[in-house]
Amino acid sequence: MENWLPNITINISDKVFLKNPESTTLGKKIIEHSIIMIAELGFEQFTFKKLAQQIQSTEASVYRYFTSKHHLLVYVTHWYWGWLEYRIAFGTNNIDDPKERLKIAIDMLTQQVEEDSDFSHINEIKLNQIVIAESSKIYLNKSVDKENVVGYFQPYKNLVQRVCDIVLEINPDYKYPHMLVSTIIEGAHHQRYFAEHLPRLTDVIKGEDAVSCFYNCMAEQLLKA
């Protein structure tokens, strides 16, 4: 994607971090290497001790930004949701036909991710791998209601709402817009994971992005008046 807005930032709730990692060189380094390490090691094997060793710093310096690796996972996942919303907003700008806008949005939500040069310290490809494999851990836990109250999940809600607004332009009477959009997002993650690890649970079609095609077809059928 071309650099269309200079110095763009993705806003994350300050409830997630102790110190904004975007505000310092060390903070950006923490995010950059956390994404690489979680993608390679998995969230369970990732620790702040290993991260500190990787960036040649101390665990204490990492804890000045995040109280736990759970909060760090929340941060990078929510950064991803904010980034996707920014891409959809730009990609659908000045397009009048809501059906075309919805197709663009679904493609962005379901297709394989490419690296975005606007954010040099974020590897969006590896971050996408983390979101597919690990993101459900940020809300499938006993703290979800408490964290929801303080706004942890607002970036995800904003993303879903942006696409819901397009859905309702196409069919104002459709009763399940939020369910449709969140199903597309979460379902696409499952299908990507299955395609890589459990291919007999999905359909891998040579020469076709079956995941994007499936969810575009599903949305089209469901939104017919």
C-alpha positions as CSV (number, residue, x, y, z in Angstrom):
1,M,0.0,0.0,0.0
2,E,1.3,3.4,-0.9
3,N,2.0,5.9,1.9
4,W,-1.1,7.9,1.6
5,L,-1.1,9.5,5.0
6,P,2.2,10.7,6.5
7,N,2.9,9.7,10.1
8,I,-0.3,7.8,10.5
9,T,-0.8,6.0,13.8
10,I,-3.1,3.2,15.0
11,N,-4.8,4.2,18.2
12,I,-4.9,1.7,21.1
13,S,-6.5,2.2,24.4
14,D,-4.1,3.3,27.1
15,K,-5.7,0.7,29.4
16,V,-3.7,-2.0,27.6
17,F,-0.2,-0.6,28.2
18,L,1.7,1.2,31.0
19,K,3.7,3.2,28.5
20,N,2.9,3.7,24.9
21,P,5.4,1.6,23.0
22,E,5.0,3.9,19.9
23,S,6.5,6.7,22.0
24,T,10.0,5.4,22.1
25,T,12.6,3.5,20.1
26,L,12.8,0.8,22.7
27,G,9.0,0.5,22.7
28,K,8.9,0.0,19.0
29,K,11.7,-2.5,19.3
30,I,9.7,-4.5,21.9
31,I,6.7,-4.6,19.5
32,E,8.8,-5.5,16.5
33,H,10.6,-8.4,18.1
34,S,7.5,-9.6,20.1
35,I,5.6,-10.1,16.9
36,I,8.5,-12.1,15.3
37,M,9.0,-14.2,18.4
38,I,5.4,-15.0,19.1
39,A,4.9,-16.0,15.4
40,E,7.9,-18.3,15.6
41,L,7.7,-19.7,19.2
42,G,3.9,-19.5,19.9
43,F,2.4,-17.5,22.6
44,E,2.8,-20.1,25.3
45,Q,6.6,-20.4,24.8
46,F,7.1,-16.7,24.4
47,T,8.3,-14.9,27.6
48,F,9.5,-11.4,28.5
49,K,12.8,-13.0,29.5
50,K,13.4,-14.4,26.0
51,L,12.3,-11.0,24.5
52,A,14.7,-9.1,26.7
53,Q,17.6,-11.3,25.7
54,Q,16.6,-10.9,22.0
55,I,16.6,-7.1,22.1
56,Q,19.6,-7.0,24.5
57,S,17.6,-5.3,27.3
58,T,16.2,-6.3,30.6
59,E,12.9,-7.8,31.7
60,A,12.3,-4.8,33.9
61,S,12.4,-2.5,30.8
62,V,9.7,-4.6,29.1
63,Y,7.5,-4.5,32.2
64,R,7.7,-0.7,32.1
65,Y,5.5,-1.0,28.9
66,F,3.3,-4.0,29.6
67,T,2.2,-5.7,32.9
68,S,2.1,-9.1,31.3
69,K,2.5,-10.9,28.0
70,H,-1.3,-11.1,27.8
71,H,-1.5,-7.3,27.6
72,L,1.2,-7.3,24.9
73,L,-0.9,-9.8,22.9
74,V,-3.9,-7.6,23.4
75,Y,-1.9,-4.7,22.1
76,V,-0.6,-6.3,18.9
77,T,-3.9,-7.9,18.1
78,H,-5.7,-4.6,18.5
79,W,-3.1,-2.8,16.5
80,Y,-4.0,-5.4,13.7
81,W,-7.7,-4.6,14.0
82,G,-7.0,-0.9,13.8
83,W,-4.7,-1.4,10.8
84,L,-7.3,-3.4,9.0
85,E,-10.0,-0.7,9.6
86,Y,-7.6,1.9,8.2
87,R,-7.0,-0.2,5.1
88,I,-10.7,-0.8,4.5
89,A,-11.5,2.9,5.0
90,F,-8.8,3.9,2.4
91,G,-9.6,1.0,0.1
92,T,-13.4,1.8,-0.1
93,N,-13.0,5.6,-0.2
94,N,-14.8,7.3,-3.1
95,I,-16.5,4.1,-4.2
96,D,-20.2,4.6,-4.5
97,D,-21.5,1.0,-5.0
98,P,-21.8,-0.6,-1.6
99,K,-21.6,-4.1,-3.1
100,E,-18.2,-3.2,-4.5
101,R,-17.2,-1.7,-1.2
102,L,-18.3,-4.9,0.7
103,K,-16.3,-7.1,-1.7
104,I,-13.2,-5.0,-1.1
105,A,-13.8,-5.1,2.7
106,I,-14.3,-8.9,2.7
107,D,-11.2,-9.4,0.5
108,M,-9.2,-7.4,3.0
109,L,-10.6,-9.3,6.0
110,T,-10.0,-12.8,4.4
111,Q,-7.1,-12.7,2.0
112,Q,-3.5,-13.4,2.7
113,V,-1.8,-10.3,4.2
114,E,1.0,-8.4,2.5
115,E,3.5,-6.3,4.4
116,D,2.7,-2.6,4.7
117,S,5.6,-0.2,4.2
118,D,3.8,2.5,6.2
119,F,4.8,0.8,9.5
120,S,8.5,-0.2,9.3
121,H,8.6,-1.8,12.8
122,I,5.5,-4.0,12.2
123,N,5.7,-7.2,10.2
124,E,2.1,-7.5,9.2
125,I,2.5,-10.9,7.7
126,K,3.8,-12.4,11.0
127,L,1.2,-10.4,12.9
128,N,-1.5,-11.9,10.7
129,Q,-0.1,-15.4,11.6
130,I,-0.4,-14.4,15.3
131,V,-4.0,-13.2,14.9
132,I,-5.0,-16.4,13.2
133,A,-3.4,-18.7,15.8
134,E,-3.5,-16.7,19.0
135,S,-6.0,-13.8,18.9
136,S,-9.0,-15.7,20.4
137,K,-6.9,-16.0,23.7
138,I,-7.5,-12.3,24.3
139,Y,-11.2,-12.8,24.9
140,L,-11.7,-16.5,25.6
141,N,-10.7,-16.1,29.2
142,K,-12.2,-15.2,32.6
143,S,-11.2,-11.5,32.4
144,V,-13.1,-10.8,29.2
145,D,-16.1,-9.0,30.9
146,K,-13.9,-6.8,33.0
147,E,-11.6,-6.0,30.1
148,N,-14.6,-5.2,27.9
149,V,-15.9,-2.7,30.4
150,V,-12.7,-0.6,30.2
151,G,-12.6,-0.7,26.4
152,Y,-10.1,-3.4,25.5
153,F,-12.0,-4.6,22.5
154,Q,-13.0,-1.3,20.9
155,P,-10.7,-1.6,17.9
156,Y,-12.3,-4.9,17.0
157,K,-15.8,-3.5,17.5
158,N,-14.9,-0.5,15.3
159,L,-13.7,-2.8,12.5
160,V,-16.9,-4.9,12.7
161,Q,-19.1,-1.8,12.8
162,R,-17.4,-0.3,9.7
163,V,-18.2,-3.3,7.6
164,C,-21.7,-3.7,9.2
165,D,-22.5,-0.2,7.9
166,I,-21.7,-1.3,4.4
167,V,-23.8,-4.5,4.8
168,L,-26.8,-2.4,5.9
169,E,-26.4,-0.1,2.9
170,I,-26.9,-3.2,0.7
171,N,-29.8,-4.6,2.7
172,P,-31.2,-2.3,5.4
173,D,-33.5,-5.1,6.6
174,Y,-30.8,-7.7,7.2
175,K,-31.2,-8.7,10.8
176,Y,-27.7,-10.1,11.6
177,P,-25.0,-7.7,10.3
178,H,-22.7,-8.0,13.3
179,M,-23.0,-11.7,13.3
180,L,-22.3,-11.9,9.6
181,V,-19.2,-9.7,9.8
182,S,-17.7,-11.3,12.9
183,T,-18.4,-14.8,11.4
184,I,-16.5,-13.8,8.3
185,I,-13.5,-12.6,10.3
186,E,-13.3,-15.5,12.7
187,G,-14.3,-18.1,10.2
188,A,-11.6,-16.9,7.7
189,H,-9.0,-17.3,10.5
190,H,-10.1,-20.9,11.1
191,Q,-10.1,-21.7,7.4
192,R,-6.6,-20.3,7.0
193,Y,-5.4,-22.3,9.9
194,F,-7.1,-25.5,8.6
195,A,-5.6,-25.0,5.2
196,E,-2.1,-24.9,6.7
197,H,-2.4,-27.5,9.4
198,L,-5.6,-29.6,8.9
199,P,-6.4,-29.3,5.2
200,R,-9.1,-32.1,5.2
201,L,-11.3,-29.7,7.3
202,T,-11.4,-27.1,4.5
203,D,-11.2,-26.8,0.7
204,V,-7.9,-25.9,-0.8
205,I,-8.4,-25.2,-4.5
206,K,-5.5,-24.7,-6.8
207,G,-5.4,-21.3,-8.5
208,E,-8.2,-19.9,-6.3
209,D,-8.3,-18.1,-3.0
210,A,-11.0,-20.4,-1.7
211,V,-11.4,-18.6,1.6
212,S,-12.1,-15.2,0.1
213,C,-14.3,-16.7,-2.6
214,F,-16.4,-18.6,-0.1
215,Y,-17.1,-15.6,2.2
216,N,-17.9,-13.3,-0.7
217,C,-20.3,-15.8,-2.0
218,M,-21.8,-16.4,1.4
219,A,-22.3,-12.7,2.0
220,E,-23.8,-12.1,-1.4
221,Q,-26.4,-14.9,-0.9
222,L,-27.4,-13.8,2.6
223,L,-27.8,-10.2,1.6
224,K,-30.2,-10.8,-1.3
225,A,-33.4,-8.9,-0.7
